[in-house]
Amino acid sequence: MENAVMTTVASEASQKFGDAIALTLPGNESLTFKEIDLRAGQFAGGLLSLGISSGDRVVLYLPNGWEWIVAYHAIARLGAVVVPANILLSPDEVSYIASDSDARAVILPTDRLDQVEHTKGRLFIAPDGGDRGFGEVLSGHYLAPVARDPDDLFKIGYTSGTTGRPKGAMLTHANVFWSMASTATVHVRHRSDVILSALPLPHVYGNIVMNSAMQSGARLVLLPRFEPARALELIAAEHVTLFDGVPTMYYQMLANPNIATADLSSLNRCTVGGQTMPTAKMEAVVDRFGCPLLELWGMTEVAGPAVSHSPFWPARHGSIGLAFPAMEVRIASLEHPNDDARNGEPGELMVRGPLVMKGYWNDPSATALVLDERGWLASGDVAVRDGDGYVFVVDRKKDMIITAGYNIYPAELEQVVAMHSGVAMVAVAGVPDEEKGEIAQAFVVLHAGVTLEEPELLLHCRQHLAAYKIPRRIAFVEDLPKTSTGKILRRTLREDARNQSTKPSA
């Protein structure tokens, strides 16, 4: 696509949608498409006056808000490279990202100025203080978008770093543009939509929701953080037509007392991604929200979603849907990765096409482990495909539990436990066992006011699972550990259980 560049997204939206409201924020603050473009052009001019130009990396470390969106489009139109950093990351983590990407500048909150490592030659921009104030940069001369090539580097998205230091996925203008356009098309996002999101803008899911709203002319109602009661209130007050979220957001809304009386009639579809969601919980959402719930799959390395459900094709709960336009999907045999697994046989989900990253920043060895010479990206997810092409994620390869030689996928157990009416949330993780190597332990959050004992829940599991798959331990907990994007952290549960098992008895 010849014009698949992110430099002109804000200016083109301004031309198409002008004085229509683009963004609604808490406190009834709003910005039009024209106002976002004007501020982005001025901020880009301010960055240019500081010596930042095409190809320079700029770390964007701000909370959800208009400042994040304006700075993002300013960096884009300048031809510089966006390096998003979630506001929930620690200053040490952001210092690493700035150093690893050799960032020319960091845009951050004032209260983080003294916490992020300062390096000679790196500029710091904050609302108050730093080398320049945000408002001072915003007063720059309006800069028109510079010319960039679709294959030029646009963004370095750092992975969550669950297995060591995070890696920077290099995404081109074309990668992010295709993701934006495909998401808008597959989910039928258009200018009559009102989209509610509390997803972090630095995360690929939240970022592509923002981008597709801008391109399609939809109004984005943006929350700085997710609050279930506030989300339910806004759906009614703002006549929201589309809600985008991760599974835990839906769990929390279903468990909120206000759900009983919430007016959700304006919704005509919702999306869910970031982690597998038990079918029983998806059905509960569809039943209460009164609209389709479109499950999707994506990752940092593909700039956002790459497989999804759509209003255009029948839903199959438990499936992540079909591949995005121009994307290819294959399920590679776990034993012979060069061969395809048969339909219904678990294998590793592989994707290829215009959304796939160029590689990891300054890390060719890590790139070679996931991206082959034919362009196939290994996702690390175990999946199966049915005869109609629908893909079902079984689990993460690294989360598989091996107990006495049997392979157990936690997501399968979670599906069953979640079917019990008393269960609000569940996660299953492998914990050490002297005899079997590992055993499955379920960590269960109950609905408020529910009393449930382990024997009853185990009986429920026996009715739906093979004997070797039944959790050997059940822990009832008040909450589950989550990442900054709301994903449940199984590794933390594993570590906590391991530490508990190694504590000396009293």
N, C-alpha and C positions, 0 to 999 in steps of 0.2 A: 504494500500500500504506500503510494508515493508520499502522501501527506501524513503518515502515521507518526507524528511528533507531538510531544506534550507542551512545547513552547507556546502554542497558540490556543490551547484549550480554553483558557479564561477569556481571551479577547474574542474568540469566535462565539462563546456563550453570551458575551455582552452584546455582540451584534445581533444574535438571534433572539435573545430573550429580554435584553435591555432592562427595563424598570420592574420586571417581575421579581418577586422575592425569591432569592436563592438560598438563604440561610436564616433559620430562626434559632435563637439562643435563649437560655433561661433569662427571665426578667423582661421578656417581650422585646429583646433587642433583635434587630433583623438587618440584613444587607441584601441589596439587589445584585443581580448579575453584573450590572454596570459598575456598581460600587466596588465589588470584589476585584474586577479588572483594573479599575483606576488605582486602588490601593496596591495591587500587585505590581502594576507598572511603576508606581512611585517607589515602592520598596526595592524593586529591581534596580532602578536608577540610583538609589542610595547605596546598594551593595556595590554597584559598579564604581561609584565614587570612592569606595574604600579599597578598590583594587581587586575586587573579586570578579572573575570573568569566566568565559566558557571553559568547562573541564574542571574547574576548581570544585572540591568537595566541601559541602556545607552541612554540618550536623544540625538537625532540627529537633530540639529537645524541649518541647513545650506541651502543655496540656491541651485537650480538645478545646477549640475556640476559633474565633475568626482570625486571630493572629497566626495560628498554625496554617490555616488554609491560604491566607494571603502570602505568607513567607514561602510556602510550597510552590505556588504559582509564580512568585517572583524569581525563585531559584530556577524554575523551569524556563521562563522566558529569557533569562540571562544566559541560558545554555550551560549553566553550572550543574553539578551533580547533587541530588538530594540524598542525604544520609539520615533517615528517620531514626529516632531513638525514643522509645516509650517513656513517658514521664515517670512511670513506676520503676524504671531501672535505677540502680544506685549510681551515685556520682562516679564511683570507681569503674563501673561497667561502661558508663558513657565516656570516661577518660580513655578506656581501652579502645572503644569504637573510634573516637576522634584521632587517637594515635595510629591505629591500624589503617584507617582510611586516609591518613595524612591530610586531615581536614584543614582547610584554609580559614574556616570560621565555625563558631558554635553559637546557635541562637538558643537561649535558655532563660529560665525564670531568675529573677534577681536573687532569690534565696539559695540558688545553687551555684552562684558565681564563685564563691570561695571554696566550694567543695570539688568542682571539676578541675582536674590538673591543667595548669596553664603552661603552655609551651611557647617559646619565642617564635614570633611570626604568625601565631594563630590569634585571630580576632575573636572577641567575645561580645555578643550583642544581647542586651537584657532590657526589660522595661525601665529599670533604673540602675545606672551604673554600667560597668563593663567598659570596653573601648568605645562603644557607641550605644546610645539608648535606642530602643525599638522605635519610639516616636521620631527620633532624629533621622533614622534611616528611612522612615516612612515619608519624610518630607523631601525626598529626592525628586529629581526631574523624571517625569513619566518616560519610561523606556519601552519602545515597541519590541515585540518578540524578535530574537535573533534567529538566523537561519541555522538549523541543525539537520543532520541526516538521521533517518530512522534507526540506523545501526549504531549511532553514537550512544555512549553510556549516559543514562539519565538518573539512575538510582542505584544505591548499594544498600540492600536490605539485609540486616544482620539477623541470623538465625537465633533461636532462643538459647543456644549454648548448653543444651542438656547433657552433652557428652564432652564437656571441655569448653574452651574459649569459643565464642560465637564466630561464625564464618560469614563473610560479606558476599551475598549473592548479587552478581553484577547484572542489572536489568537495563535493557536499552529503551530508547523512546518507543520503538515498535512493540517491545514486550508489554509495556504498561499501557500503550494506546490500544493494542489488540485486546488486552484484558478489560479495559474500560468499555470498549465498544461491544465486545462479546457479552459481557455481563448485562449491559443495557438491553441488548437484543434478546438474549435467552430468557431474562426475567421480565421482559416487556416493560422496561422502565420508560416513562414518558412524562411530558411536561404537566400533565394533570395529576401526577403522583405527589403525595406528601409522605416523605420517608423519615422514619424515626430511627436514630442510631445512637448507641452509646459505646460503640466499638472504638477502641483507640485508633486515632487517625494514622499513627505510624505503622500499625499492623496492616498486612496486605488486604485483609478482609475489610477493615474500616476504611482504608485508603481507596479501595476500588468502589466502595459504596459512595464515598465522597466524589470521586471522579465521574462515575456513571450518572450521578445526580446532576453534576455540572454540565455534562455533555448532552443529557436528555432534556434539560430544562426543568427538572423536578425540584421541589422545595425540600431542603434537608433540615429536619429538626434535630439539632445536635445536643446531646447531653455531655457534660464533662466527665461523668462517671455513671455507671448503671445503678439505679435505685428502682426496685420493682414497683413500689407504690406510685412513684413519680411517672414511670413509663406508662402504667395503666391510665393514669390521669391524663397524660398528654395525648394518648391515642384518641381519647374522646374529645378533648379540648381543641386539638389541632386537626381533627378529622383525618387522622393518619390512614393511608391506604396500604402502606408496606412497612413492615418491621423487619430489620436484619439483626440477627443475634446468634450467640453461641448457646449450646444446650443449657448451661447453668442459668442463663438469663430466663429461659422459659421455665425451668424448674422453680426459680424464685418467684416468678409471676404466678404460676399455678398454686404455689404455697401461700401467697399473700392473701390476707383476709379480704382485701378489696376486690379480689377476682370475682367474688359472688355477685357483685352489683356493677362491675365495670361495664361500660358501654364500648364494645369492640366492633360495633356494626359497620364502621367505616372501612375496616380492613378487608382487602380482597385477596391478599397473599402475604406470606411471611417467608423468610429464608433462615436456614440454620446451617452452620458449618463450624469448622475449627476442631471438632471432635465427634466421634460417632455418638448417636443419640438412640437410646433404646426405643424400639418400635412402640411399646406401650405408652411411653411418654409422648411420642410424636402424635399418636392417636388421641391422647388426652388434650394436646394443644389444638389439634384440628377440631375436636368436639367443642371445646370451650371458646376458641377464637372464631370459629365459624368460617374458616377460610383454609385454602391449601397451605401446607408447610413444605417448602421446596428445599430438600436437603442438597447440599453442595459439598465439593471437596476441592481443596487447593493447598498451596504451600508457598512459602517465601520464594522458592526457586522458580515458580511459574507466575509470579507477579499477582497472584490472587486465585480465584476459582478457575478450574480447568475442566471439571466434570460437574454436572448439575442436573437437577430436575428443572422443568420449565412448564408453564401453562400450555405449551404447544404439544406436550406428549403426556401419556398417562403416568400417574404417580405410582411408585412401588416403594412403600415405606420400608426402611431398612436398606434401601439402595441409595447410592449417591447420584444415580441418574446416568446420563449419557455424556459423551465427550463434547466439549465446546466446538463451535465451527472451526475448521482447519486444524483441529488437534487430533492426534492419533493416540489410542490407548491399546496397550497389550498387557496380558497377564503372563509374566515369565515364570517358567517352571522353577520351583525352589531348588530342585536337584540339578537341573540342566538349564541355567539361565538364558542360554541362547535359543532355547526352544520355548514355544508357547504352551502354557498349561491348557488342558482341555476345559471346556465349559463346565462350570461347577467345581473345578479342582482349584484349591488355594494356590496362589503364586504371588510374586511381587508385582505390584502395580507399577507400570512403566508408562511414561508419557513422552510425546514428541510433537513439536510444532512451534508456531510463532510466539508462544508464551514462555518457552523454556529459556532460562538464563544463559548468558555467555559462559559462566563459570564462577568460581569463587575468587574474590579479590586477592591477588598475590598468593594464591594457594593452589598451584597446579596439581599437586598430589591429591588434595582433597577433591578437586574437580574430577580427576580421573577415576575416583572411586564411585562416583554417582552418574557421570555423563560419559557415554561411550562414543566411539568414533562415528557411529551412525546417527547420533543425535538423540538417543533414548536416555531419558533421565530416570534413574531408579529412585522411587519415592520412599522406600523403607516401610511401606504399608503392604500387608498381606491382604489380598482381595480375591474374589471370584467373579466371573462374568457368566450371565445366563445366555440362553440361546437368542435373546432379542438384543443383546449388547449392553444391558444394564449391568452396572458394576456395583458390587457389594463389598465394602471394606470389612475384613474380618478383624484385623487388629494391626498394631505396630509390630514389626518383626522383633524389635528389642523388648517388647512387653510380653512376648510369649512365655508361658510357664511350662517347664518340663518337670513333671512329677512322676517318678518311678518309670521314666522312659516314655510317658505319654505326653503329647503336645496339647496344651490347653490355652485357648485364646481368651483373655479376660473379658473382652467385649461380649462374647457369647454368654458368659455367666452373668454379666451385668444386665443383658437383655432379660434374662429369666428373673433375676432378683427384682428388677424394676417393675415387673408385671404384678407384684404383690401390691395391693391397694394401700398398704400402710407405709410404703417406701417412697420417700421424696427424692433422694439421691443415693447413688451407689457407685463405688469403685472397687475393682478387684485387682489385687497385686500378688505377685509371688513372694513368699517369705521363706527363709531358710528352714530346712528340716533335715535332721541327721539321717533319718532312714530313707526318705524319698528324694532328697536333694532340695526340692522346693515343694511347697504346697500352696494352694490358692486360699487367700484370706479375703473375705468381703468386708468392706468398711461401709456401714449403712447409716444414712441420716433418715430418721422417721419424720412423717408429717406431725405437725404440732398436735399434741393431745393424744397421740396414738401410743398404745403399749403393745409391744411385740417381743416375744421371747425367741431365743435362738432355735429351740426345737421346732417351733411352728414354721419359721422361715426355712429351715433345713428340709422339712417335710414338703414344703412348696417346691424347693429345688429338686427333690427326688422325683417329683411328678413330671419334670420337664428335662432332666439332664441324665446323661450316663453316669454311673456310679463314680467313675474316676474323675469326673468334672465337678462334682459337688464340692463347694467350698469346705475346707476342713476347719476353718475358723471363721467366726463372724464377730466383728467389733461394731458396737453401736456408738456412733460419734455424733457430736453436735454439728460439725461442718467438715468439709473436705478441703484440703489445700489446693490452691489454684494459682495459675500463672497470672500475669498482669492482663492477659486477654480473656481470662475466665476458663481456661482449660484446666481440667482436674489433673493434678500432679501425682501420678502413680508412683513415680520414683521416690517422692517424699514419703509416701505411705510405706514403701518397701524399706526405706532407710529407718523410719521410725520403728517399724516392726522388728527390724534386725537389731537395732539398738536396744529395744525392749527385751529381746530374747537373750542378749549377751550380758544384761545386767545381773550381777550376783544376787542370789536369793538372800532374803534377810535371815 
